[in-house]
Amino acid sequence: MNMNPEREEDITFNIILALVQIFLPGLTVPGADATNTRMYDIEDAQLKKHSVTISGHRTSISLEACFWRHLRAIAKERELSINELVRQLDEARAGSLSGAIRAFVLQNLEKKGRL
């Protein structure tokens, strides 16, 4: 299915916005209002695919650039490799791995008071 790239960006942003609204109700997202759902840095919302190894198996995960950036920072803070942190999240998840990673990053940022 071919989608208009601008439409894909809108869908990606709306998914991120919905996650923020679910996990952080009442939070105001810069660049989003009832009439304008554009982000200031749309590049940060672009999906990026990375390969990881989980328990000896290679797999690829697609996440927005902002989630990869924060996941790397969290792994560094915890002195873990990305592979190990993703393995831990994979073991603990109930739904999709990418959704578990997004929720983990948002919860981590919320705990630090950065959202």
trRosetta pair geometry for C-beta under 8 A, 3 or more apart (Angstrom, degrees):
i j d omega theta_ij theta_ji phi_ij phi_ji
3 7 5.4 -121 172 81 98 117
3 8 5.1 111 110 -60 127 98
3 11 7.9 -34 173 2 152 142
4 7 4.0 81 69 4 97 111
4 8 7.0 -166 89 -11 50 80
5 8 5.4 -49 -147 32 37 115
5 9 6.6 40 153 -20 65 100
6 9 5.7 -49 -154 32 35 114
6 10 6.7 37 148 -19 64 103
7 10 5.5 -52 -152 35 36 114
7 11 6.4 37 150 -20 66 103
8 11 5.6 -53 -148 36 33 112
8 12 6.3 35 153 -19 66 105
9 12 5.7 -53 -146 37 31 111
9 13 6.3 30 155 -17 65 106
9 42 5.7 14 -162 -168 132 119
9 45 6.4 93 -154 99 78 122
9 46 7.6 -30 -107 -87 90 68
10 13 5.8 -55 -146 38 29 109
10 14 6.2 28 155 -19 64 109
10 37 6.4 77 -145 93 85 123
11 14 5.7 -57 -146 38 29 111
11 15 6.5 33 153 -22 63 103
12 15 5.8 -53 -153 31 31 112
12 16 6.6 27 152 -14 65 104
12 45 5.0 135 120 160 120 104
12 46 7.5 65 127 -103 171 25
12 47 6.5 -135 -111 -42 138 92
12 64 6.4 132 180 -88 118 116
13 16 5.7 -56 -151 39 34 109
13 17 6.0 35 152 -20 68 108
13 32 7.7 178 165 -89 115 116
13 37 5.8 139 114 149 130 98
13 38 7.3 -62 -132 -123 173 28
13 39 5.6 -155 -119 -28 123 107
13 42 7.6 -52 -67 -127 122 82
13 45 5.3 3 -78 -159 76 161
14 17 5.4 -50 -140 39 33 115
14 18 6.2 38 155 -23 64 103
14 37 6.4 13 -76 174 83 146
15 18 5.7 -53 -148 34 29 111
15 19 6.5 31 152 -19 63 104
16 19 5.7 -54 -151 35 33 112
16 20 6.4 32 152 -18 65 104
16 45 6.2 -107 -8 -126 150 106
16 64 6.5 1 -75 -12 127 163
16 66 8.0 60 -130 57 145 134
16 102 8.0 -132 -113 -155 70 129
17 20 5.7 -53 -149 36 32 111
17 21 6.3 30 153 -18 65 108
17 29 5.9 -115 -120 17 88 170
17 32 5.8 154 -113 -129 130 163
17 37 6.9 -74 -34 -154 160 105
18 21 5.6 -56 -146 39 32 111
18 22 6.3 33 154 -21 65 105
19 22 5.7 -55 -147 35 30 110
19 23 6.1 4 165 3 67 112
19 102 5.9 -66 -147 147 160 126
19 103 7.3 -130 -158 -82 115 66
19 106 6.3 -153 147 -54 110 158
20 23 6.4 -69 -139 51 25 92
20 24 5.3 -41 -176 48 67 108
20 27 5.8 -101 165 76 105 131
20 29 5.9 97 98 -74 160 123
20 106 6.9 -155 -97 -133 60 132
20 115 7.5 -148 -140 -168 99 132
21 24 7.2 -65 -100 67 14 64
21 25 6.2 48 -175 -102 57 60
21 27 7.5 -141 -93 50 46 93
22 25 7.5 -7 -150 -60 10 82
23 103 6.7 169 -79 -137 140 75
23 106 4.9 84 90 132 162 137
23 107 6.7 -108 -164 -69 136 71
23 110 6.8 -128 147 -46 110 148
24 27 4.1 19 129 -15 114 135
24 106 7.1 -132 -23 178 111 113
24 110 6.1 -160 -83 -99 112 122
24 115 5.6 -97 -97 133 163 125
27 115 6.2 -15 -128 158 150 93
29 32 4.2 16 87 33 109 127
30 39 7.8 69 96 -148 79 66
30 40 6.0 -16 125 -18 112 121
31 36 7.2 -103 175 125 57 105
31 38 5.7 -94 174 99 106 61
31 39 4.8 95 107 -136 153 33
31 40 4.7 -139 -66 -34 137 74
32 36 7.0 -156 -134 100 31 69
32 37 5.4 27 -130 -131 87 55
32 38 7.7 -178 -85 51 60 34
32 39 7.4 -5 -52 -84 91 61
33 36 5.3 32 46 46 89 84
33 37 7.9 -134 46 -72 40 51
38 42 6.9 -46 -166 -73 84 112
39 42 5.2 143 64 -82 100 58
39 44 6.8 -114 135 58 147 104
39 45 5.6 139 18 -24 154 132
41 44 4.4 55 111 -3 109 115
41 45 7.7 145 104 -9 67 84
42 45 5.6 -58 -162 37 50 110
42 46 7.3 72 141 -44 69 87
43 46 5.6 -30 -161 -5 44 119
43 65 6.6 -17 141 34 71 154
44 64 6.7 49 147 161 58 107
44 65 5.2 -119 -146 74 43 109
44 66 4.3 52 174 -53 102 104
44 69 7.9 -49 -142 6 95 138
45 64 5.1 -36 -148 -145 40 129
45 65 7.3 -46 -10 31 11 91
45 66 6.9 -4 -76 0 48 116
46 64 6.6 121 64 -143 29 71
46 65 5.6 31 60 -18 81 113
47 62 4.9 16 -177 179 115 106
47 63 6.9 161 -143 91 69 11
47 64 6.0 -55 -90 -85 49 52
48 62 7.1 166 78 -147 30 62
48 63 6.5 -29 58 71 79 62
48 64 7.2 71 11 -167 85 17
48 65 5.1 82 -15 -80 128 71
48 68 5.7 -49 70 -18 130 149
49 60 5.1 23 180 172 104 120
49 61 7.1 166 -148 81 60 33
49 62 4.7 -29 -91 -91 79 80
50 60 6.7 168 85 -150 28 74
50 61 6.0 -21 62 58 78 83
50 63 7.6 -34 19 30 105 97
50 68 6.5 120 -14 -120 140 129
50 82 7.9 -49 133 147 143 152
51 58 5.7 0 -174 -169 113 101
51 59 7.1 163 -149 86 67 28
51 60 4.9 -44 -91 -92 65 78
52 58 7.5 160 85 -147 32 55
52 59 6.2 -23 64 65 78 77
52 60 7.5 132 15 -110 70 30
52 61 6.1 3 9 2 118 115
52 82 6.2 -115 -115 123 114 103
52 83 5.3 168 -167 -104 92 70
52 86 5.0 2 166 64 160 163
53 56 6.6 3 178 -118 105 11
53 57 6.7 153 -156 71 65 31
53 58 5.4 -34 -96 -89 75 61
53 59 7.8 133 -106 18 29 69
53 83 5.0 -2 59 -133 78 130
54 57 5.6 -31 68 63 74 88
54 59 6.1 -18 16 21 112 118
54 83 6.9 -161 -77 -164 50 80
54 86 6.1 -97 -85 114 104 103
54 87 4.9 162 -138 -96 78 78
54 90 5.3 49 -150 0 142 167
55 87 6.1 129 -38 -133 76 116
61 86 7.2 -146 -17 -140 156 139
61 97 6.3 -97 -114 111 118 119
61 98 5.7 165 -165 -83 96 89
61 101 7.1 77 174 -6 144 157
62 98 6.4 -12 69 -104 64 144
63 67 4.2 -102 165 83 120 128
63 68 5.4 146 87 -51 116 83
63 71 7.4 50 102 -9 164 142
63 98 5.8 -173 -79 -145 86 97
63 101 6.1 -72 -92 100 142 137
63 102 6.9 -176 -136 -67 108 89
64 67 5.0 91 61 5 79 103
64 68 7.4 -148 96 -4 41 86
65 68 5.7 -55 -150 36 36 111
65 69 6.3 39 153 -23 68 105
66 69 5.6 -51 -147 33 32 115
66 70 6.5 24 157 -11 65 107
67 70 6.0 -57 -145 42 31 104
67 71 6.0 35 155 -23 66 109
67 101 6.4 90 169 128 125 106
67 102 5.7 -51 -119 -101 142 72
67 105 5.3 -174 -141 17 80 168
68 71 5.7 -56 -142 37 29 112
68 72 6.4 31 158 -20 64 104
69 72 6.1 -56 -155 33 26 110
69 73 6.7 24 150 -16 62 108
70 73 5.5 -53 -148 37 37 114
70 74 6.3 39 153 -21 68 103
70 105 4.7 96 102 -154 129 118
70 108 7.3 155 161 79 115 125
70 109 6.6 -37 -154 -60 145 115
71 74 5.7 -51 -146 35 32 111
71 75 6.4 34 153 -20 64 105
71 82 6.7 68 133 -131 106 96
71 85 6.9 163 -178 110 91 141
71 86 7.9 44 180 -69 133 89
71 101 6.2 -5 -94 -172 136 111
71 104 7.9 64 -106 93 92 113
71 105 5.8 -67 -66 -83 77 118
72 75 5.7 -54 -148 36 31 112
72 76 6.4 32 153 -20 64 106
72 82 6.3 -28 -101 -83 69 112
73 76 5.7 -54 -149 36 31 112
73 77 6.4 34 152 -21 64 104
74 77 5.7 -52 -149 34 32 114
74 78 6.3 14 157 -4 65 111
74 85 6.8 126 104 -149 101 154
74 104 7.9 157 127 137 173 104
74 105 6.9 -136 -21 -111 144 73
74 108 5.6 -5 -104 171 133 167
75 78 6.1 -68 -147 48 28 100
75 80 4.8 -101 -156 79 76 86
75 81 6.5 -16 -179 149 128 13
75 82 5.2 -64 -76 -82 172 53
75 84 7.5 127 -143 63 107 88
75 85 4.5 -109 -99 -19 98 147
76 79 7.3 26 -175 -78 33 37
78 85 6.8 115 66 -91 137 113
80 84 4.5 -126 -172 83 102 120
80 85 4.7 119 112 -54 134 91
80 88 7.8 -39 -164 -2 159 134
81 84 4.6 96 53 5 82 99
81 85 7.0 -152 89 -2 44 85
82 85 5.9 -59 -148 41 32 108
82 86 6.0 29 156 -16 68 110
83 86 5.9 -60 -146 41 26 108
83 87 6.2 31 153 -25 64 107
84 87 5.5 -50 -147 32 32 116
84 88 6.6 33 154 -19 63 102
85 88 5.8 -53 -153 34 32 112
85 89 6.5 29 151 -15 65 106
86 89 5.6 -55 -147 40 35 111
86 90 6.1 43 151 -27 67 105
86 97 7.5 46 -169 -176 95 119
86 101 7.1 -9 -118 -91 83 120
87 90 5.5 -51 -146 32 30 116
87 91 6.6 30 155 -19 63 103
88 91 5.9 -54 -152 33 31 110
88 92 6.5 13 156 -7 64 113
89 92 5.9 -68 -145 46 31 102
89 93 6.0 46 158 -47 68 104
89 97 7.0 101 117 -153 105 79
89 100 5.2 150 170 127 104 119
89 101 5.8 74 151 -82 161 70
89 104 5.7 -72 -116 -39 125 159
90 93 6.0 -42 -142 9 26 117
90 97 5.7 -3 -103 -117 82 113
90 100 7.5 144 -87 78 36 151
92 100 7.3 150 87 -166 84 136
93 96 7.5 -81 170 90 141 19
93 97 6.0 -148 -5 -100 173 53
93 99 7.8 116 -153 78 124 86
93 100 3.7 -67 -109 -79 117 155
94 100 7.5 144 31 -88 57 112
95 99 5.0 -36 100 78 121 138
95 100 6.4 171 63 -52 79 88
96 99 4.2 87 64 10 95 107
96 100 6.7 -158 92 -10 49 85
97 100 5.6 -53 -147 35 32 113
97 101 6.4 33 154 -20 65 103
98 101 5.7 -51 -149 34 33 112
98 102 6.5 34 153 -19 65 104
99 102 5.7 -52 -147 36 33 111
99 103 6.3 30 156 -16 66 107
100 103 5.9 -56 -146 40 29 109
100 104 6.1 34 154 -23 64 109
101 104 5.6 -55 -146 36 30 114
101 105 6.4 29 156 -18 65 105
102 105 5.9 -56 -149 36 29 109
102 106 6.3 25 155 -14 65 109
103 106 5.8 -57 -146 40 30 109
103 107 6.1 29 157 -18 66 110
104 107 5.9 -58 -144 39 26 109
104 108 6.2 28 156 -22 63 109
105 108 5.7 -56 -147 35 29 113
105 109 6.4 26 156 -15 64 107
106 109 5.9 -56 -147 39 30 109
106 110 6.2 33 153 -22 65 108
106 115 6.9 24 -159 -41 71 167
107 110 5.5 -53 -145 36 32 115
107 111 6.4 35 155 -22 65 104
108 111 5.9 -52 -150 33 30 111
108 112 6.7 20 154 -10 62 108
109 112 5.8 -62 -150 42 32 107
109 114 4.6 -88 -167 71 82 107
109 115 4.7 77 125 -28 108 111
110 113 7.6 37 179 -73 33 27
110 114 7.6 -93 -67 50 20 68
110 115 5.0 -46 -85 48 64 121
